[in-house]
Each structure stands twice: as C-alpha cells, then as structure tokens.
Amino acid sequence: MPGNEPDLSTLDDPRHEFRAVESRDAYLGRVIALRVDRVNMPGGGVATREVVEHHGAVAIVALDDDSRVVMIHQYRHPLARRLWELPAGLLDEPEESPVEAARRELAEEVGLAAEEWSLLVDVAASPGFTDESVRVFLARGLSVVDRGVIEDSEEADLRVARFPLADAVRMVLAGEIVNASAVAGLLAAHTVLVGNVPPRPVDAPWPDRPTRFARRRR
C-alpha cells in the first residue's frame, strides 16, 4: 500500500566487512570448484565458509505464437529423477555474452531460434553456499533450426514438449516444476505478459554473474 514502503536509507551505512583471511581449494572439477574460506565475523571471531564456484548459466522461456512455453524433461542425477526445466546451459565460453549463450543453447537443446529477446530475471541459485547465478531470458518469434549432434549425455535422453504458459504456472504452484530458474522464469514471464510489466533489455547489468571459476579455467 502507498505510504508503507520500507525505509532503505540505512542500507548504505558502513557495516562489517566479511573479509576472507584465508582461502584454500578443496576440489577443482570441470563444472565446479569447492573453496574453503576463513571469514572475519562481526563479533571478532573467524568462521569457516565452504563456497561452490560455478560458471553461471542461462535459461530461456521460449514462447511460441500460441503462448506455449517450450520445456524439456531431463534426468538430474543429484535428485535421481527427471525434471521439467527450461532450455538452459552453462556460461562456459568466457568471450560469449549471456544472450549469445542463450541463443546457442536454445538451438542446441531444442532446435529453435528466436527473433525477439528480452531479460526476465536473474536467479542466485543458493547463495548460502554457491556463487551460481542464472540469467533467464524471454524469447519470442520462434523458428526451427538444425539442432546439431546430440552428445552422449543426459541430453540424449531429454524430451521436448510445449505447454500453455498458464498450465506451466499451475505446474509450478502444484510442485510439478521445481527447478529454480524454471520456477522464477515462468512466473516472471506470466507477470510480464499478464501483468503488463516490462522486461529488462538483454544487456542489463548483472553484478552477480560468476567470474571466479571462469578465471581459474583460463
């Protein structure tokens, strides 16, 4: 309600700096690294914080002319089951912009291109232990392109389907879609289309884009 806006005046006040006084690598893999930091706490002590470093990723809410969203059904080993997700992929090409990565992933995963692109949301996957962040785009004006060669991975097993956006939102609220970027992207797309809230441009600032793991791989 008007007049009940939160007071943000104190957010810029000087506060404790959570500085890492020590850092070591516990694991370095192809997709993630595990870093262990010792961090200064406000009370004067030092606490251990385990941080999973990640490339970052992009995901795409691809809507066709009938307002159906393109979804994939893909096996995810940590949950030991298949999930309904958005087309998505890693930001593992350092010189590639997020929107160009999204264009590439849309073609590779579901064999589509899009004429219109806009930015929906940025999702910090689980900031309590990882710097992974996902930028979710809205893509419209779809056309079919060559999907290319499918690698011998989970992608070789994925199923592609289209759902009316309203049905996909109901699947989110029913707990049938649980992937974080899919949940956020679908609800954001519904808000943009039904609530007439304008999306951001594709090159909007992304202060939380992960960079540390990418620097390791160079």
C-alpha positions as CSV (number, residue, x, y, z in Angstrom):
1,M,0.0,0.0,0.0
2,P,1.2,3.6,-0.7
3,G,3.0,5.0,2.3
4,N,4.1,1.6,3.6
5,E,7.4,1.5,1.6
6,P,10.4,0.1,3.6
7,D,13.0,2.5,4.8
8,L,16.1,1.8,2.7
9,S,18.1,4.8,4.0
10,T,20.3,2.7,6.2
11,L,21.3,0.1,3.6
12,D,24.3,2.2,2.6
13,D,25.6,2.7,6.1
14,P,29.1,1.3,6.8
15,R,28.8,-2.2,8.1
16,H,31.1,-5.1,8.9
17,E,33.3,-6.3,6.0
18,F,33.2,-10.1,5.8
19,R,36.8,-10.4,4.6
20,A,38.3,-13.8,3.9
21,V,41.6,-14.0,5.9
22,E,42.4,-17.4,4.5
23,S,41.3,-19.4,1.5
24,R,42.1,-22.9,0.2
25,D,40.9,-25.2,-2.6
26,A,39.3,-28.4,-1.6
27,Y,38.3,-29.6,-5.1
28,L,38.6,-28.4,-8.7
29,G,36.5,-30.0,-11.4
30,R,35.1,-29.4,-14.9
31,V,31.9,-27.6,-13.8
32,I,32.6,-26.5,-10.2
33,A,35.3,-25.8,-7.7
34,L,35.0,-26.1,-3.9
35,R,36.7,-23.3,-2.0
36,V,37.1,-23.1,1.8
37,D,37.3,-19.6,3.2
38,R,38.0,-18.4,6.7
39,V,36.0,-15.2,7.2
40,N,36.0,-12.4,9.7
41,M,32.8,-12.3,11.7
42,P,31.2,-9.2,13.3
43,G,31.8,-10.4,16.8
44,G,35.6,-10.7,16.2
45,G,35.8,-14.4,15.5
46,V,36.6,-16.2,12.3
47,A,34.2,-18.7,10.7
48,T,34.7,-21.3,8.0
49,R,32.6,-20.9,4.8
50,E,32.5,-23.5,2.1
51,V,31.9,-22.0,-1.3
52,V,31.0,-23.8,-4.5
53,E,32.2,-21.8,-7.5
54,H,30.3,-22.2,-10.8
55,H,30.4,-21.0,-14.4
56,G,26.9,-19.4,-14.1
57,A,24.2,-20.3,-16.6
58,V,21.4,-19.0,-18.9
59,A,17.9,-20.3,-19.3
60,I,15.2,-19.4,-21.8
61,V,11.4,-19.1,-21.6
62,A,10.7,-19.7,-25.3
63,L,7.1,-18.8,-26.1
64,D,5.5,-19.7,-29.5
65,D,2.7,-17.7,-31.2
66,D,0.1,-19.7,-29.2
67,S,1.7,-18.6,-25.9
68,R,3.0,-22.1,-25.3
69,V,6.3,-22.5,-23.5
70,V,9.0,-24.9,-24.7
71,M,10.0,-27.2,-21.8
72,I,12.4,-30.1,-21.6
73,H,12.1,-33.2,-19.4
74,Q,15.7,-34.1,-18.3
75,Y,17.3,-36.5,-15.9
76,R,19.1,-34.9,-13.0
77,H,21.4,-37.2,-11.1
78,P,21.6,-35.4,-7.8
79,L,17.8,-35.8,-7.4
80,A,17.7,-39.2,-9.2
81,R,14.8,-38.3,-11.3
82,R,13.7,-36.3,-14.4
83,L,12.6,-32.7,-14.1
84,W,10.6,-30.3,-16.2
85,E,13.0,-27.5,-17.0
86,L,13.6,-24.6,-19.4
87,P,16.2,-24.9,-22.1
88,A,19.4,-23.9,-20.4
89,G,23.2,-24.1,-20.4
90,L,26.5,-23.1,-18.8
91,L,28.3,-19.8,-19.4
92,D,31.5,-21.7,-20.1
93,E,32.7,-19.6,-23.1
94,P,34.4,-16.6,-21.5
95,E,34.0,-14.3,-24.5
96,E,30.4,-15.2,-25.1
97,S,27.7,-12.7,-23.9
98,P,24.8,-14.2,-21.9
99,V,22.3,-13.6,-24.6
100,E,24.5,-15.2,-27.2
101,A,24.9,-18.2,-24.9
102,A,21.1,-18.3,-24.7
103,R,20.8,-18.3,-28.5
104,R,23.2,-21.1,-28.7
105,E,21.6,-23.2,-26.0
106,L,18.1,-22.7,-27.5
107,A,19.4,-24.1,-30.8
108,E,21.4,-26.9,-29.3
109,E,18.8,-28.2,-26.8
110,V,15.5,-27.8,-28.7
111,G,16.4,-26.8,-32.3
112,L,14.9,-23.3,-32.2
113,A,15.9,-19.7,-32.9
114,A,14.0,-16.6,-31.8
115,E,13.6,-13.1,-33.3
116,E,12.8,-11.2,-30.1
117,W,14.8,-11.4,-26.9
118,S,14.3,-9.7,-23.5
119,L,15.5,-10.3,-20.0
120,L,13.2,-11.7,-17.3
121,V,15.1,-12.4,-14.1
122,D,18.5,-13.2,-12.5
123,V,18.4,-16.1,-10.1
124,A,21.0,-16.7,-7.4
125,A,20.6,-20.5,-7.2
126,S,21.6,-21.0,-3.5
127,P,23.7,-18.0,-2.2
128,G,24.3,-19.7,1.2
129,F,26.9,-21.9,-0.4
130,T,27.4,-21.2,-4.1
131,D,28.0,-18.3,-6.4
132,E,26.0,-19.9,-9.1
133,S,23.6,-17.4,-10.8
134,V,21.3,-18.0,-13.8
135,R,20.1,-15.3,-16.2
136,V,16.7,-16.1,-17.6
137,F,15.6,-14.7,-20.9
138,L,12.2,-14.4,-22.7
139,A,12.4,-15.5,-26.4
140,R,9.6,-15.0,-28.9
141,G,9.2,-15.3,-32.6
142,L,10.4,-18.9,-32.7
143,S,11.6,-20.8,-35.8
144,V,13.1,-24.2,-36.3
145,V,16.8,-24.6,-36.8
146,D,19.2,-27.6,-37.0
147,R,19.8,-28.9,-33.5
148,G,23.1,-30.4,-34.4
149,V,24.8,-33.5,-32.9
150,I,23.5,-34.6,-29.5
151,E,26.3,-35.7,-27.2
152,D,26.2,-39.0,-25.3
153,S,24.9,-37.4,-22.0
154,E,21.6,-36.7,-20.2
155,E,20.7,-34.6,-23.2
156,A,20.4,-37.6,-25.4
157,D,17.5,-38.8,-23.3
158,L,15.7,-35.5,-22.9
159,R,12.1,-35.0,-24.1
160,V,10.8,-31.7,-25.5
161,A,7.2,-30.6,-25.0
162,R,5.2,-27.4,-25.2
163,F,2.7,-26.3,-22.5
164,P,0.4,-23.3,-22.4
165,L,2.1,-20.8,-20.2
166,A,-0.8,-20.8,-17.8
167,D,-0.6,-24.6,-17.4
168,A,3.2,-24.3,-16.7
169,V,2.5,-21.8,-14.0
170,R,-0.1,-24.1,-12.5
171,M,2.6,-26.9,-12.6
172,V,4.9,-24.6,-10.7
173,L,2.3,-23.9,-8.0
174,A,1.5,-27.7,-7.8
175,G,5.1,-28.6,-7.2
176,E,5.5,-30.3,-10.5
177,I,8.1,-27.9,-11.7
178,V,10.8,-27.4,-9.1
179,N,13.9,-26.3,-11.0
180,A,14.8,-22.8,-9.5
181,S,15.4,-21.0,-12.8
182,A,12.3,-22.6,-14.4
183,V,10.1,-21.5,-11.4
184,A,11.4,-18.0,-11.5
185,G,11.4,-17.7,-15.3
186,L,7.8,-19.0,-15.7
187,L,6.4,-16.8,-13.0
188,A,8.2,-13.8,-14.4
189,A,7.0,-14.5,-17.9
190,H,3.5,-14.7,-16.7
191,T,3.9,-11.4,-14.9
192,V,5.3,-9.7,-18.0
193,L,2.5,-11.0,-20.3
194,V,-0.5,-10.8,-17.9
195,G,0.5,-8.1,-15.6
196,N,2.0,-5.9,-18.3
197,V,5.3,-5.4,-16.5
198,P,8.1,-4.5,-19.0
199,P,11.1,-6.9,-19.0
200,R,14.7,-5.5,-19.0
201,P,16.9,-5.3,-22.0
202,V,19.2,-8.3,-22.6
203,D,22.3,-6.3,-21.8
204,A,21.2,-5.0,-18.4
205,P,23.9,-5.1,-15.7
206,W,24.4,-8.4,-14.0
207,P,26.5,-7.7,-10.9
208,D,26.3,-11.3,-9.6
209,R,27.5,-13.1,-12.7
210,P,30.0,-15.6,-11.5
211,T,33.6,-14.9,-12.7
212,R,36.0,-16.6,-10.3
213,F,35.6,-20.1,-11.7
214,A,36.0,-18.9,-15.2
215,R,39.2,-17.1,-14.3
216,R,40.5,-20.5,-13.0
217,R,39.9,-22.1,-16.3
218,R,41.8,-19.6,-18.4
